[in-house]
Amino acid sequence: FMGIAFVGMPHVDVDRAVKVVLDNLPEAPVLPSLQNLYPEIYFTNYSYRDARGMPCLRINEATGKLFFDTSSPEAAEELTDFYQSYMTNDLTRFGLHTEAAYGQVAMLKQLEKRSPRWKLVQFSVYGPISFGLEVPDENGKPIFYNDVFRDVVIKSLTMLIKWYEMKLREVVPGLPTLALVGEPSLQYYGSFMVPISKELIVYCLNQAKSETESLNCVHCCANTDWSVVMESGVDIISFDAYNYPDNIHLYAAEVGRFLERGGMLAWGIVPNTEAAIDGETAESLAEKLEEAIDSLAKKRLDKRAVAEASFIQPSCNTLGVSEEACERILATVKELSEEMRGRYFG
């Protein structure tokens, strides 16, 4: 029941945001993403933050949207240069845009004051499936359906994870890292409007995992077929257990096998909206979580095993609320973590 979080925070005071993270995620600080300080391009391109190393990426001057110009005369040269960087593990090409990294840079500096309480450090990246479905080619077709550039997206985001790992090794050597991979587009699996095969989902999720050292946590904040994700090699599945409390129970058999191989569950049981968090307490959320765990236990999963493999987190990021509500949400994560540990582990 360690507290973790995808921290897209509404704060504009960087020092305040860092303090809130350290106070409320005392075992697993996260590098916060302070989107309200990002340049305007981010707000029409959520993938912008993580796209720095990608070749042939352009901005449509009319719409402000990112796209891949796959027919550019420079495409072959840019691709060659990209793969050279990838093959030589040249991480200087990757990393975040400097104007989109205020929170991350500030937290990296703070982490130099290493605390013995920290058990791991978290960071977040946009997942390759969601990135590929969001950003189109020059003709408006999602780049995910271009085999060459889908590979570029996967490899580029993998290199971004390695860049984070490199930075964290410099400040907290030896401390495990957790890559929070946002894949909201997994909710479209099975839809005729967004055709994507199970095999391709598993392949995309496995690529970054196979080349990096971090624990790998895949998050979808809506309904999806979690059995597909659990077929991949990911370490942790992160789901909205507040708004979709029954979804995970549909896959109880798969959850059992997932836990047996060392998989873990990140319960997004703390709501990430102002209206919802105002109506909840750590105790009320503990009861909701108990009900969810009991439902798995009724399907022959061992409650203790589930508890030992569980994290507590908000249902999604906390960007869309006030700073005060964001702080209440993260404080509730901490309180709920303590409450559940007291119930199960004394």
C-alpha positions as CSV (number, residue, x, y, z in Angstrom):
1,F,0.0,0.0,0.0
2,M,2.9,2.4,-0.8
3,G,1.6,5.7,-2.1
4,I,2.5,6.7,-5.6
5,A,1.1,9.2,-8.1
6,F,1.0,10.4,-11.7
7,V,1.7,14.0,-10.7
8,G,0.6,16.4,-13.3
9,M,0.2,19.2,-10.8
10,P,-1.6,22.6,-11.2
11,H,1.0,24.5,-9.2
12,V,3.0,27.4,-10.6
13,D,5.3,27.7,-7.5
14,V,7.9,25.1,-8.2
15,D,9.3,24.9,-4.7
16,R,5.8,24.5,-3.3
17,A,5.0,21.6,-5.7
18,V,8.2,19.8,-4.7
19,K,7.4,20.2,-1.0
20,V,3.9,18.8,-1.5
21,V,5.3,15.8,-3.3
22,L,7.9,15.1,-0.6
23,D,5.4,15.6,2.2
24,N,2.8,13.3,0.8
25,L,4.8,10.6,-1.1
26,P,7.4,10.1,1.6
27,E,8.6,6.7,0.3
28,A,8.3,7.2,-3.4
29,P,8.9,10.8,-4.5
30,V,7.9,11.6,-8.1
31,L,9.4,14.1,-10.5
32,P,6.4,16.4,-10.8
33,S,5.1,17.7,-14.1
34,L,3.9,21.3,-13.8
35,Q,2.0,21.7,-17.0
36,N,0.7,25.2,-16.2
37,L,4.3,26.4,-16.6
38,Y,4.6,24.7,-20.0
39,P,4.7,26.6,-23.3
40,E,1.4,27.0,-25.2
41,I,2.2,24.3,-27.6
42,Y,1.8,21.7,-24.9
43,F,-1.9,22.5,-24.4
44,T,-2.7,21.4,-27.9
45,N,-0.1,18.6,-27.9
46,Y,0.0,16.6,-24.7
47,S,2.7,14.5,-26.3
48,Y,5.0,17.5,-26.7
49,R,6.8,17.1,-23.4
50,D,8.3,13.7,-24.3
51,A,8.9,14.2,-28.0
52,R,12.2,16.0,-28.1
53,G,14.3,13.3,-29.8
54,M,12.0,12.3,-32.6
55,P,12.8,12.8,-36.3
56,C,10.6,14.4,-38.8
57,L,8.3,15.9,-36.2
58,R,6.8,19.2,-37.3
59,I,4.3,21.8,-36.1
60,N,1.3,22.6,-38.4
61,E,1.4,26.4,-38.5
62,A,-2.4,26.6,-39.1
63,T,-3.5,24.3,-36.3
64,G,-0.5,24.4,-33.9
65,K,-0.6,20.5,-33.9
66,L,2.4,18.2,-34.0
67,F,2.7,15.8,-37.0
68,F,5.3,13.6,-38.6
69,D,6.3,14.7,-42.1
70,T,7.2,11.2,-43.4
71,S,7.4,12.5,-47.0
72,S,10.0,15.2,-46.2
73,P,13.1,15.2,-48.4
74,E,15.1,15.2,-45.2
75,A,13.2,12.1,-43.8
76,A,15.9,9.6,-44.7
77,E,18.7,11.7,-43.3
78,E,16.7,12.4,-40.1
79,L,15.9,8.7,-39.6
80,T,19.5,7.7,-40.1
81,D,20.6,10.3,-37.5
82,F,17.9,9.1,-35.1
83,Y,18.9,5.4,-35.4
84,Q,22.6,6.3,-35.0
85,S,21.7,8.0,-31.7
86,Y,19.7,5.0,-30.6
87,M,22.3,2.4,-31.6
88,T,25.1,4.3,-29.8
89,N,22.9,4.9,-26.7
90,D,23.4,8.7,-27.2
91,L,21.0,10.0,-24.6
92,T,22.0,13.7,-25.2
93,R,19.4,13.7,-28.1
94,F,16.6,12.8,-25.8
95,G,15.3,14.0,-22.4
96,L,12.7,16.7,-21.8
97,H,12.3,20.0,-23.5
98,T,13.9,22.4,-21.0
99,E,10.8,24.7,-20.9
100,A,8.7,21.6,-19.9
101,A,10.9,20.4,-17.1
102,Y,10.7,22.9,-14.3
103,G,9.2,20.5,-11.8
104,Q,11.4,17.6,-12.8
105,V,14.6,19.6,-12.6
106,A,13.7,21.0,-9.2
107,M,13.0,17.6,-7.8
108,L,16.2,16.1,-9.2
109,K,18.0,18.9,-7.3
110,Q,16.0,18.1,-4.1
111,L,16.8,14.4,-4.4
112,E,20.4,15.1,-3.8
113,K,19.4,15.4,-0.1
114,R,18.8,11.7,-0.1
115,S,16.3,10.5,2.6
116,P,16.6,7.0,4.1
117,R,12.8,6.7,3.9
118,W,12.8,6.7,0.1
119,K,12.3,3.2,-1.4
120,L,12.0,4.2,-5.0
121,V,11.7,7.3,-7.3
122,Q,9.0,7.7,-9.9
123,F,8.8,9.6,-13.2
124,S,6.2,9.6,-15.9
125,V,6.3,9.2,-19.7
126,Y,3.6,9.2,-22.4
127,G,3.1,5.6,-23.6
128,P,4.0,4.7,-27.2
129,I,0.5,3.5,-28.1
130,S,-1.2,6.7,-27.0
131,F,1.5,8.9,-28.5
132,G,1.2,7.0,-31.8
133,L,-2.5,7.3,-31.9
134,E,-2.5,11.0,-31.0
135,V,0.1,12.3,-33.4
136,P,-0.6,11.9,-37.1
137,D,1.4,11.9,-40.3
138,E,1.2,14.6,-42.9
139,N,-2.0,13.1,-44.2
140,G,-3.8,13.0,-40.8
141,K,-3.4,9.3,-40.3
142,P,-2.2,8.3,-36.8
143,I,1.5,7.6,-36.9
144,F,0.9,4.4,-35.0
145,Y,-0.2,2.7,-38.2
146,N,3.1,3.5,-39.9
147,D,5.5,0.6,-39.1
148,V,8.7,2.6,-39.5
149,F,7.6,5.6,-37.4
150,R,5.8,3.5,-34.8
151,D,9.2,1.9,-34.2
152,V,10.6,5.5,-33.9
153,V,8.1,6.4,-31.3
154,I,8.7,3.2,-29.3
155,K,12.5,3.6,-29.4
156,S,12.4,7.3,-28.6
157,L,10.2,6.9,-25.6
158,T,12.4,4.0,-24.4
159,M,15.4,6.3,-24.7
160,L,13.5,8.9,-22.7
161,I,13.1,6.4,-19.9
162,K,16.8,5.6,-20.1
163,W,17.5,9.4,-19.9
164,Y,15.5,9.6,-16.7
165,E,17.3,6.6,-15.3
166,M,20.7,8.2,-16.1
167,K,19.7,11.5,-14.3
168,L,18.4,9.6,-11.3
169,R,21.5,7.5,-11.0
170,E,23.5,10.7,-10.7
171,V,21.5,11.9,-7.7
172,V,20.2,8.7,-6.0
173,P,22.5,5.9,-7.1
174,G,21.3,2.5,-6.2
175,L,17.7,3.6,-5.6
176,P,15.1,1.7,-7.7
177,T,13.1,3.7,-10.3
178,L,9.5,3.4,-11.4
179,A,8.5,4.5,-14.9
180,L,4.8,5.5,-14.9
181,V,3.7,4.9,-18.5
182,G,0.5,6.7,-19.4
183,E,-1.7,4.8,-21.9
184,P,-5.2,6.4,-21.9
185,S,-5.7,5.1,-25.5
186,L,-6.0,1.5,-24.2
187,Q,-9.6,2.3,-23.5
188,Y,-10.2,2.1,-27.3
189,Y,-9.0,-1.5,-27.5
190,G,-11.8,-3.5,-29.2
191,S,-13.3,-0.5,-30.9
192,F,-13.8,-0.6,-34.6
193,M,-12.9,3.1,-34.8
194,V,-9.4,2.4,-33.5
195,P,-8.3,-1.0,-34.8
196,I,-5.3,-2.4,-32.8
197,S,-4.5,-6.0,-32.1
198,K,-3.7,-7.6,-28.8
199,E,-0.4,-8.8,-30.2
200,L,0.6,-5.2,-31.1
201,I,-0.4,-3.8,-27.7
202,V,1.7,-6.5,-26.0
203,Y,4.6,-5.8,-28.3
204,C,4.6,-2.1,-27.7
205,L,4.4,-2.5,-23.9
206,N,7.2,-5.0,-23.9
207,Q,9.7,-3.0,-25.9
208,A,10.5,-0.3,-23.3
209,K,10.4,-2.9,-20.5
210,S,13.0,-5.1,-22.2
211,E,15.5,-2.3,-22.7
212,T,15.3,-0.4,-19.4
213,E,16.0,-1.0,-15.7
214,S,13.0,0.6,-14.1
215,L,9.9,-1.0,-12.8
216,N,7.3,-0.5,-15.5
217,C,3.8,0.7,-14.5
218,V,1.2,1.1,-17.2
219,H,-1.8,3.4,-16.5
220,C,-5.2,3.7,-18.1
221,C,-7.8,5.8,-16.3
222,A,-10.8,4.3,-18.1
223,N,-12.2,0.8,-18.8
224,T,-9.9,-1.4,-20.8
225,D,-9.2,-5.1,-21.2
226,W,-6.6,-5.6,-18.5
227,S,-6.0,-9.2,-19.4
228,V,-4.2,-7.9,-22.5
229,V,-1.9,-5.7,-20.5
230,M,-1.2,-8.4,-18.0
231,E,-0.1,-10.7,-20.9
232,S,2.8,-8.3,-21.4
233,G,5.9,-8.1,-19.2
234,V,4.8,-4.9,-17.3
235,D,5.4,-5.0,-13.6
236,I,2.4,-2.9,-12.4
237,I,-1.0,-2.2,-13.8
238,S,-2.4,1.2,-12.7
239,F,-6.2,1.6,-13.0
240,D,-9.0,3.9,-11.9
241,A,-10.5,1.9,-9.0
242,Y,-12.7,4.8,-7.9
243,N,-14.8,5.3,-11.0
244,Y,-14.5,1.7,-12.3
245,P,-14.3,-0.4,-9.2
246,D,-15.7,-3.5,-10.8
247,N,-13.6,-3.6,-13.9
248,I,-10.6,-5.4,-12.4
249,H,-12.8,-8.2,-11.0
250,L,-13.7,-9.3,-14.5
251,Y,-10.1,-10.5,-14.8
252,A,-9.6,-12.2,-11.5
253,A,-8.0,-15.3,-13.0
254,E,-5.6,-13.2,-14.9
255,V,-4.9,-11.1,-11.9
256,G,-4.0,-14.2,-9.9
257,R,-1.5,-15.3,-12.6
258,F,-0.2,-11.8,-12.8
259,L,0.5,-11.6,-9.1
260,E,2.1,-15.1,-9.1
261,R,4.7,-13.9,-11.6
262,G,5.5,-10.9,-9.4
263,G,3.0,-8.4,-10.9
264,M,1.6,-5.6,-8.8
265,L,-1.6,-3.5,-8.7
266,A,-1.8,0.3,-8.4
267,W,-5.3,1.1,-7.1
268,G,-6.4,4.5,-8.3
269,I,-8.9,4.7,-5.4
270,V,-8.4,8.3,-4.5
271,P,-10.5,10.5,-6.7
272,N,-8.8,13.2,-8.7
273,T,-11.7,15.7,-9.0
274,E,-12.5,18.5,-6.6
275,A,-16.1,17.5,-6.1
276,A,-15.3,13.8,-5.4
277,I,-12.4,14.4,-3.0
278,D,-14.4,16.8,-0.9
279,G,-16.9,14.0,-0.2
280,E,-14.3,11.4,0.8
281,T,-11.9,10.6,3.7
282,A,-9.2,8.1,4.1
283,E,-11.6,6.0,6.1
284,S,-14.4,6.0,3.5
285,L,-11.9,5.2,0.7
286,A,-10.4,2.4,2.8
287,E,-13.9,0.8,2.9
288,K,-14.2,1.1,-0.9
289,L,-10.8,-0.5,-1.3
290,E,-11.7,-3.3,1.1
291,E,-14.8,-4.0,-0.9
292,A,-12.7,-4.2,-4.1
293,I,-10.2,-6.5,-2.5
294,D,-13.0,-8.7,-1.0
295,S,-14.4,-9.1,-4.5
296,L,-11.1,-10.5,-5.7
297,A,-10.9,-12.7,-2.6
298,K,-14.4,-14.2,-3.4
299,K,-12.8,-15.3,-6.7
300,R,-10.1,-17.3,-4.8
301,L,-7.4,-14.7,-4.7
302,D,-5.6,-14.5,-1.3
303,K,-6.3,-11.1,0.3
304,R,-2.8,-11.0,2.0
305,A,-1.1,-11.6,-1.4
306,V,-3.2,-8.8,-3.0
307,A,-2.4,-6.4,-0.1
308,E,1.3,-7.1,-0.3
309,A,1.3,-6.4,-4.1
310,S,-0.8,-3.2,-3.9
311,F,0.0,0.5,-4.3
312,I,-2.3,3.4,-3.5
313,Q,-2.7,6.3,-5.9
314,P,-5.1,8.9,-7.3
315,S,-7.4,7.8,-10.1
316,C,-5.4,9.9,-12.6
317,N,-3.2,13.0,-12.6
318,T,-4.2,16.1,-10.5
319,L,-3.7,18.8,-13.2
320,G,-7.4,19.6,-13.6
321,V,-8.1,20.8,-10.1
322,S,-7.1,23.7,-7.9
323,E,-3.8,23.7,-6.0
324,E,-5.6,23.2,-2.7
325,A,-7.6,20.2,-4.1
326,C,-4.4,18.7,-5.5
327,E,-2.8,18.9,-2.1
328,R,-5.9,17.3,-0.5
329,I,-5.7,14.5,-3.0
330,L,-2.1,13.7,-2.3
331,A,-2.5,14.1,1.4
332,T,-5.4,11.5,1.2
333,V,-3.1,9.1,-0.7
334,K,-0.7,9.3,2.3
335,E,-3.4,8.9,4.9
336,L,-5.0,6.0,3.0
337,S,-1.6,4.3,2.7
338,E,-1.2,4.5,6.4
339,E,-4.8,3.3,7.1
340,M,-4.5,0.2,4.9
341,R,-1.1,-0.7,6.3
342,G,-2.5,-0.5,9.8
343,R,-5.4,-2.8,8.8
344,Y,-3.3,-5.4,7.1
345,F,0.1,-5.2,8.7
346,G,-0.3,-3.7,12.1
